[in-house]
Amino acid sequence: MKVLWVEDHARAGELLAAAAAAASRKRYGIDLVIATSLLDAERKLRLERFELVVIDLMLPDSTDEDATVTRIASMGKFRVAVVSGSDKRDEVVKSLLRAGVDCSPKAVGKEDLPLADFVRRPELFRDFVHSLMPDANTPLKTATR
């Protein structure tokens, strides 16, 4: 699974990269790309295809959380997941879902992520990333009248 993770905190990015490397050594099939800003994410989305884009709402080049996710979500067909320390994260997810965006239905608090554990136990990282994707056994919602 190809994942773009938009994360501006250097230490968190380092731990995510280490977790992805550990998951790769275990052949868990996660190809992680880190973007450090909204512009960096947009550039990478123009150049590569991703199945999942994980967004931190508070980025150095975007002060409007709604605009951040709107800009990202409009750039292609991929699942969006919000992993952020922003107190607006739940509101943003609800707004994305109302707009019909393929979005993980629950925002994740960045402060709750066990980043160091992800490095030591790559299966936790794999399971977390997979938890952000739709369940393959769940049928897609269809429009109703």
C-alpha positions in Angstrom: 0.0 0.0 0.0 1.4 3.4 -1.0 0.9 6.0 1.8 1.6 9.7 1.8 1.9 11.0 5.4 1.8 14.8 5.7 3.7 15.6 8.9 5.7 18.7 9.6 7.3 17.7 12.9 10.8 16.4 12.1 11.0 13.9 15.0 7.6 12.4 14.2 8.6 12.1 10.6 11.8 10.4 11.6 9.9 7.9 13.7 7.4 7.2 11.0 10.2 6.6 8.4 11.9 4.2 10.9 8.5 2.4 11.4 8.0 2.1 7.7 11.5 0.8 7.2 10.9 -1.8 9.9 7.6 -2.7 8.3 9.3 -3.1 4.9 11.9 -5.4 6.4 9.0 -7.6 7.6 7.5 -7.4 4.1 4.3 -5.8 5.3 3.8 -4.0 2.0 3.7 -0.4 3.2 5.5 2.1 1.0 5.5 5.4 3.0 6.3 8.8 1.6 6.6 11.8 4.0 5.6 15.3 3.0 6.6 18.1 5.4 4.2 20.8 4.2 1.0 21.3 2.2 3.0 22.4 -0.9 5.3 19.4 -0.6 2.2 17.1 -0.3 0.6 18.7 -3.4 3.8 18.2 -5.4 4.1 14.6 -4.4 0.4 13.9 -5.2 1.0 15.3 -8.7 3.9 13.0 -9.2 2.8 9.7 -7.6 -0.4 7.7 -6.9 -1.3 6.9 -3.3 -3.9 4.7 -1.8 -3.9 6.6 1.5 -3.1 10.1 2.5 -2.7 10.8 6.2 -3.0 14.5 7.0 -1.9 16.6 9.9 -4.2 19.6 9.9 -1.7 22.1 11.4 1.0 22.7 8.7 3.5 25.5 8.5 2.2 26.7 5.1 -1.6 26.4 5.8 -3.4 28.1 8.7 -6.9 27.0 7.6 -7.5 23.3 8.5 -10.6 23.1 6.2 -8.6 24.5 3.3 -5.8 22.1 4.0 -7.9 19.0 3.6 -10.0 20.4 0.8 -6.9 21.1 -1.3 -5.5 17.6 -0.6 -8.7 15.7 -1.1 -9.4 17.4 -4.4 -6.1 16.1 -5.9 -7.1 12.5 -6.7 -8.7 9.2 -5.7 -7.3 8.0 -2.5 -8.5 7.5 1.1 -7.9 10.4 3.4 -7.2 10.0 7.1 -6.8 12.9 9.6 -4.1 12.3 12.2 -3.6 15.7 14.0 -3.2 17.5 17.2 -5.8 20.1 16.1 -8.9 20.4 18.3 -10.9 20.8 15.1 -10.0 17.3 13.8 -13.3 15.7 14.5 -15.2 18.6 12.9 -13.0 18.4 9.8 -13.6 14.6 9.4 -17.4 15.1 9.7 -17.3 17.8 7.1 -15.3 15.6 4.7 -17.7 12.7 5.1 -20.7 15.0 4.5 -18.9 16.2 1.3 -18.6 12.6 0.1 -14.8 12.4 0.5 -13.4 8.9 1.0 -12.3 9.5 4.5 -11.5 7.4 7.5 -14.6 8.1 9.7 -12.6 8.8 12.9 -9.9 11.4 13.4 -6.9 10.2 15.3 -5.2 12.4 17.9 -1.5 12.7 17.0 -0.7 12.8 20.7 -2.2 9.3 21.0 0.1 7.7 18.4 2.6 5.3 19.8 5.3 6.3 17.3 8.2 4.7 19.2 6.2 1.5 19.5 5.6 1.5 15.8 9.4 1.4 15.3 9.9 -1.4 17.8 6.9 -3.4 16.7 6.2 -2.8 13.0 3.1 -5.0 13.1 1.5 -2.2 15.2 2.4 0.3 12.5 0.9 -2.0 9.8 -2.2 -2.6 11.8 -2.7 1.2 12.4 -2.3 2.0 8.7 -4.7 -0.7 7.7 -7.2 0.5 10.3 -7.4 3.8 8.4 -8.6 2.0 5.2 -12.1 0.7 4.5 -12.8 -2.8 5.5 -12.7 -5.0 2.4 -15.6 -7.1 3.8 -17.8 -4.0 4.2 -19.9 -3.2 1.1 -19.7 0.3 -0.2 -22.6 2.6 0.6 -25.0 3.1 -2.3 -27.1 6.0 -2.9 -30.7 5.8 -1.6 -33.7 7.8 -2.6 
